[in-house]
Amino acid sequence: MGDLIKLPESQAPAFTDTRSMLNLWWSEQTRRPMTSPANIKRVVDRAIDSGWTLEECYKALEITWGFTEPAFEVALRRIKDEEEGKYGKVGARIISLRKERKRRQRND
């Protein structure tokens, strides 16, 4: 058997606002969703108001084509569970604290 080749993981870019994130996601779609962009934005805004990050929402858009609140929440929770499985709850907490510290240092 051959050796395993580790492929680089694609990182979601750092977004500044919902509009730029959705514009990037929309431009990457070869087949556009039948749901209107306004409805997709409404679901994403609701997720952000509930405490999810733009990066998590971007990843969830890649998973689901059901742009209802329950379907989008399932995609968000799936991402969260997969990331926690990679590092464990403690590791995920350390990473989130590190990101928070870096964000605060940039703002100072």
N, CA, C and O of each residue as an XYZ file, in Angstrom:
432
protein
N       0.828     -1.187      0.000
C       0.000      0.000      0.000
C       0.866      1.242      0.000
O       2.004      1.222      0.470
N       0.321      2.316     -0.529
C       1.050      3.575     -0.590
C       0.970      4.343      0.711
O       0.225      3.984      1.622
N       1.737      5.387      0.780
C       1.728      6.255      1.951
C       0.525      7.182      1.895
O       0.056      7.553      0.819
N       0.040      7.544      3.063
C      -1.048      8.505      3.147
C      -0.494      9.904      2.940
O       0.547     10.265      3.488
N      -1.191     10.666      2.157
C      -0.796     12.042      1.912
C      -1.809     12.933      2.612
O      -3.005     12.876      2.327
N      -1.323     13.745      3.517
C      -2.213     14.653      4.236
C      -2.466     15.880      3.379
O      -1.540     16.606      3.016
N      -3.725     16.098      3.065
C      -4.102     17.255      2.264
C      -4.298     18.451      3.177
O      -4.762     18.297      4.307
N      -3.956     19.626      2.708
C      -4.149     20.808      3.548
C      -5.634     21.076      3.762
O      -6.447     20.945      2.848
N      -5.960     21.450      4.982
C      -7.351     21.780      5.275
C      -7.628     23.186      4.777
O      -6.805     24.090      4.916
N      -8.796     23.347      4.197
C      -9.140     24.684      3.720
C      -9.633     25.503      4.910
O     -10.503     25.072      5.667
N      -9.069     26.667      5.051
C      -9.445     27.566      6.128
C     -10.418     28.602      5.584
O     -10.215     29.158      4.505
N     -11.463     28.849      6.339
C     -12.381     29.907      5.954
C     -11.684     31.244      6.189
O     -11.056     31.434      7.230
N     -11.784     32.161      5.250
C     -11.129     33.451      5.442
C     -11.746     34.217      6.615
O     -12.891     33.967      6.990
N     -10.992     35.139      7.182
C     -11.519     35.970      8.267
C     -12.464     37.002      7.654
O     -12.083     37.754      6.757
N     -13.674     37.025      8.140
C     -14.687     37.921      7.591
C     -14.888     39.113      8.516
O     -14.725     39.011      9.732
N     -15.243     40.231      7.922
C     -15.500     41.428      8.719
C     -16.986     41.633      8.974
O     -17.371     42.184     10.005
N     -17.822     41.192      8.041
C     -19.261     41.345      8.228
C     -20.016     40.265      7.451
O     -19.445     39.547      6.631
N     -21.301     40.176      7.733
C     -22.141     39.153      7.111
C     -22.198     39.319      5.602
O     -22.160     38.339      4.858
N     -22.289     40.545      5.163
C     -22.429     40.800      3.724
C     -21.220     40.278      2.937
O     -21.393     39.629      1.906
N     -20.003     40.555      3.411
C     -18.817     40.097      2.687
C     -18.727     38.577      2.692
O     -18.325     37.968      1.701
N     -19.104     37.970      3.814
C     -19.085     36.512      3.900
C     -20.076     35.898      2.914
O     -19.737     34.964      2.187
N     -21.290     36.420      2.891
C     -22.308     35.880      1.981
C     -21.965     36.146      0.519
O     -22.221     35.303     -0.340
N     -21.389     37.311      0.232
C     -20.990     37.608     -1.156
C     -19.924     36.631     -1.638
O     -19.983     36.156     -2.772
N     -18.948     36.329     -0.780
C     -17.910     35.372     -1.149
C     -18.523     33.988     -1.361
O     -18.233     33.317     -2.352
N     -19.364     33.572     -0.429
C     -19.987     32.248     -0.541
C     -20.828     32.163     -1.818
O     -20.759     31.171     -2.544
N     -21.612     33.193     -2.088
C     -22.490     33.196     -3.266
C     -21.665     33.130     -4.547
O     -22.036     32.428     -5.488
N     -20.549     33.856     -4.589
C     -19.724     33.877     -5.801
C     -19.049     32.530     -6.055
O     -18.694     32.224     -7.194
N     -18.867     31.724     -5.009
C     -18.230     30.420     -5.163
C     -19.192     29.332     -5.642
O     -18.752     28.245     -6.019
N     -20.481     29.606     -5.630
C     -21.474     28.597     -5.985
C     -21.594     28.470     -7.499
O     -21.821     29.453     -8.204
N     -21.436     27.233     -7.988
C     -21.635     27.012     -9.419
C     -23.113     26.815     -9.719
O     -23.598     27.198    -10.783
N     -23.805     26.228     -8.795
C     -25.261     26.089     -8.903
C     -25.881     26.868     -7.761
O     -25.719     26.513     -6.593
N     -26.570     27.900     -8.093
C     -27.148     28.794     -7.089
C     -28.328     28.120     -6.387
O     -29.095     27.387     -7.011
N     -28.465     28.374     -5.089
C     -29.637     27.844     -4.383
C     -30.910     28.525     -4.869
O     -30.887     29.669     -5.323
N     -32.017     27.800     -4.766
C     -33.293     28.352     -5.201
C     -33.878     29.297     -4.162
O     -34.802     30.056     -4.456
N     -33.348     29.252     -2.961
C     -33.770     30.163     -1.904
C     -33.206     31.549     -2.195
O     -32.072     31.681     -2.656
N     -33.993     32.571     -1.928
C     -33.527     33.929     -2.218
C     -32.390     34.316     -1.270
O     -32.354     33.861     -0.127
N     -31.471     35.147     -1.738
C     -30.368     35.592     -0.881
C     -30.848     36.287      0.394
O     -30.196     36.200      1.434
N     -31.984     36.972      0.314
C     -32.517     37.644      1.507
C     -32.882     36.633      2.587
O     -32.651     36.880      3.771
N     -33.452     35.493      2.189
C     -33.801     34.463      3.173
C     -32.559     33.813      3.765
O     -32.530     33.492      4.953
N     -31.536     33.618      2.946
C     -30.282     33.043      3.446
C     -29.645     34.007      4.438
O     -29.155     33.591      5.488
N     -29.651     35.295      4.104
C     -29.085     36.304      5.001
C     -29.853     36.341      6.321
O     -29.246     36.497      7.381
N     -31.158     36.202      6.272
C     -31.973     36.219      7.483
C     -31.583     35.075      8.412
O     -31.461     35.264      9.622
N     -31.386     33.880      7.837
C     -31.015     32.715      8.643
C     -29.611     32.895      9.236
O     -29.379     32.565     10.400
N     -28.688     33.414      8.440
C     -27.323     33.643      8.932
C     -27.327     34.716     10.021
O     -26.656     34.560     11.042
N     -28.071     35.798      9.816
C     -28.153     36.847     10.842
C     -28.722     36.315     12.147
O     -28.273     36.684     13.232
N     -29.703     35.453     12.029
C     -30.299     34.840     13.227
C     -29.269     33.986     13.965
O     -29.213     33.994     15.195
N     -28.453     33.247     13.206
C     -27.414     32.415     13.827
C     -26.371     33.285     14.520
O     -25.921     32.959     15.619
N     -25.989     34.381     13.890
C     -24.998     35.283     14.482
C     -25.561     35.933     15.745
O     -24.849     36.092     16.736
N     -26.828     36.305     15.705
C     -27.470     36.871     16.898
C     -27.528     35.852     18.035
O     -27.580     36.222     19.208
N     -27.518     34.575     17.681
C     -27.566     33.511     18.684
C     -26.187     33.127     19.201
O     -26.072     32.244     20.052
N     -25.133     33.777     18.699
C     -23.801     33.543     19.239
C     -22.848     32.769     18.352
O     -21.715     32.514     18.760
N     -23.266     32.382     17.148
C     -22.367     31.685     16.235
C     -21.484     32.701     15.535
O     -21.869     33.862     15.399
N     -20.303     32.284     15.088
C     -19.380     33.198     14.415
C     -19.615     33.171     12.902
O     -20.267     32.273     12.370
N     -19.068     34.175     12.236
C     -19.171     34.227     10.777
C     -18.470     33.040     10.133
O     -18.956     32.495      9.142
N     -17.326     32.636     10.693
C     -16.591     31.500     10.147
C     -17.399     30.215     10.264
O     -17.412     29.402      9.340
N     -18.074     30.030     11.396
C     -18.914     28.839     11.570
C     -20.088     28.861     10.601
O     -20.463     27.824     10.054
N     -20.667     30.033     10.388
C     -21.781     30.155      9.445
C     -21.319     29.856      8.019
O     -22.035     29.214      7.250
N     -20.124     30.324      7.674
C     -19.573     30.061      6.340
C     -19.404     28.558      6.124
O     -19.759     28.033      5.069
N     -18.861     27.873      7.125
C     -18.693     26.421      7.019
C     -20.045     25.717      6.929
O     -20.195     24.743      6.191
N     -21.030     26.215      7.683
C     -22.363     25.605      7.664
C     -23.033     25.787      6.300
O     -23.782     24.916      5.857
N     -22.771     26.903      5.639
C     -23.332     27.112      4.306
C     -22.807     26.077      3.320
O     -23.501     25.714      2.370
N     -21.578     25.598      3.543
C     -21.004     24.575      2.679
C     -21.649     23.213      2.906
O     -21.617     22.359      2.021
N     -22.233     23.002      4.081
C     -22.799     21.700      4.432
C     -24.249     21.569      3.994
O     -24.637     20.554      3.415
N     -25.041     22.582      4.264
C     -26.487     22.453      4.088
C     -27.001     23.228      2.879
O     -26.454     24.262      2.493
N     -28.051     22.701      2.306
C     -28.796     23.421      1.279
C     -30.211     23.694      1.761
O     -31.047     24.197      1.010
N     -30.471     23.362      3.010
C     -31.765     23.663      3.622
C     -31.631     24.954      4.398
O     -31.100     24.946      5.508
N     -32.090     26.053      3.855
C     -31.866     27.349      4.477
C     -33.027     27.739      5.383
O     -33.558     28.847      5.309
N     -33.402     26.797      6.237
C     -34.344     27.086      7.304
C     -33.543     27.130      8.594
O     -32.427     26.613      8.655
N     -34.102     27.741      9.616
C     -33.371     27.844     10.884
C     -33.015     26.479     11.471
O     -31.876     26.291     11.898
N     -33.942     25.518     11.509
C     -33.554     24.207     12.064
C     -32.465     23.500     11.256
O     -31.549     22.920     11.840
N     -32.547     23.538      9.946
C     -31.538     22.874      9.112
C     -30.173     23.538      9.268
O     -29.150     22.857      9.324
N     -30.160     24.858      9.338
C     -28.900     25.580      9.490
C     -28.299     25.330     10.870
O     -27.080     25.224     11.012
N     -29.148     25.237     11.875
C     -28.651     24.950     13.226
C     -28.035     23.555     13.297
O     -27.022     23.358     13.969
N     -28.636     22.592     12.613
C     -28.062     21.242     12.570
C     -26.670     21.277     11.956
O     -25.751     20.631     12.459
N     -26.510     22.030     10.870
C     -25.200     22.149     10.232
C     -24.188     22.823     11.159
O     -23.036     22.397     11.237
N     -24.618     23.871     11.860
C     -23.727     24.551     12.803
C     -23.297     23.624     13.932
O     -22.124     23.598     14.305
N     -24.236     22.868     14.472
C     -23.906     21.956     15.577
C     -23.023     20.805     15.092
O     -22.172     20.321     15.838
N     -23.218     20.375     13.873
C     -22.357     19.324     13.309
C     -20.915     19.808     13.222
O     -19.986     19.074     13.561
N     -20.731     21.043     12.767
C     -19.392     21.624     12.687
C     -18.769     21.708     14.071
O     -17.603     21.360     14.262
N     -19.557     22.173     15.034
C     -19.051     22.292     16.402
C     -18.644     20.931     16.951
O     -17.585     20.804     17.566
N     -19.469     19.919     16.738
C     -19.155     18.575     17.227
C     -17.909     18.005     16.553
O     -17.090     17.363     17.210
N     -17.763     18.233     15.261
C     -16.590     17.722     14.545
C     -15.319     18.406     15.023
O     -14.283     17.758     15.168
N     -15.387     19.704     15.270
C     -14.202     20.414     15.739
C     -13.839     20.016     17.163
O     -12.657     19.914     17.492
N     -14.839     19.789     18.015
C     -14.549     19.348     19.372
C     -13.961     17.947     19.374
O     -13.129     17.619     20.220
N     -14.393     17.117     18.424
C     -13.861     15.769     18.337
C     -12.403     15.756     17.930
O     -11.664     14.830     18.266
N     -11.992     16.778     17.210
C     -10.618     16.855     16.732
C      -9.658     17.174     17.882
O      -8.573     16.598     17.960
N     -10.046     18.074     18.760
C      -9.159     18.532     19.826
C      -9.693     18.229     21.226
O      -8.975     18.420     22.208
N     -10.907     17.772     21.335
C     -11.521     17.592     22.645
C     -12.060     18.926     23.141
O     -11.732     19.977     22.591
N     -12.878     18.883     24.173
C     -13.497     20.113     24.678
C     -12.455     21.067     25.242
O     -12.546     22.277     25.036
N     -11.478     20.537     25.945
C     -10.454     21.399     26.536
C      -9.615     22.051     25.434
O      -9.338     23.249     25.488
N      -9.214     21.264     24.441
C      -8.434     21.815     23.333
C      -9.207     22.858     22.561
O      -8.651     23.885     22.172
N     -10.497     22.603     22.332
C     -11.332     23.575     21.620
C     -11.455     24.864     22.425
O     -11.466     25.956     21.858
N     -11.548     24.736     23.737
C     -11.643     25.925     24.605
C     -10.341     26.726     24.552
O     -10.372     27.955     24.491
N      -9.213     26.043     24.575
C      -7.920     26.724     24.497
C      -7.797     27.477     23.177
O      -7.347     28.622     23.149
N      -8.199     26.830     22.084
C      -8.131     27.473     20.772
C      -9.038     28.698     20.720
O      -8.638     29.739     20.198
N     -10.256     28.589     21.253
C     -11.162     29.738     21.223
C     -10.630     30.880     22.082
O     -10.782     32.045     21.715
N     -10.002     30.565     23.232
C      -9.413     31.617     24.063
C      -8.234     32.278     23.367
O      -8.042     33.489     23.478
N      -7.445     31.488     22.649
C      -6.310     32.034     21.914
C      -6.797     32.977     20.810
O      -6.230     34.051     20.614
N      -7.846     32.573     20.092
C      -8.402     33.434     19.048
C      -8.939     34.734     19.637
O      -8.758     35.809     19.067
N      -9.599     34.619     20.780
C     -10.147     35.798     21.456
C      -9.023     36.748     21.874
O      -9.137     37.962     21.703
N      -7.937     36.194     22.423
C      -6.808     37.014     22.845
C      -6.178     37.725     21.653
O      -5.847     38.908     21.738
N      -6.012     37.006     20.537
C      -5.432     37.621     19.344
C      -6.324     38.731     18.807
O      -5.841     39.777     18.372
N      -7.635     38.490     18.842
C      -8.578     39.500     18.356
C      -8.508     40.747     19.226
O      -8.533     41.865     18.710
N      -8.421     40.568     20.533
C      -8.320     41.718     21.438
C      -7.017     42.471     21.244
O      -6.996     43.700     21.311
N      -5.926     41.747     21.003
C      -4.647     42.401     20.796
C      -4.653     43.231     19.524
O      -4.039     44.297     19.480
N      -5.342     42.757     18.483
C      -5.442     43.528     17.245
C      -6.268     44.782     17.447
O      -5.989     45.814     16.835
N      -7.280     44.708     18.297
C      -8.162     45.857     18.522
C      -7.531     46.908     19.426
O      -7.959     48.062     19.433
N      -6.516     46.511     20.187
C      -5.868     47.484     21.105
C      -4.862     48.343     20.415
O      -4.243     49.197     21.048
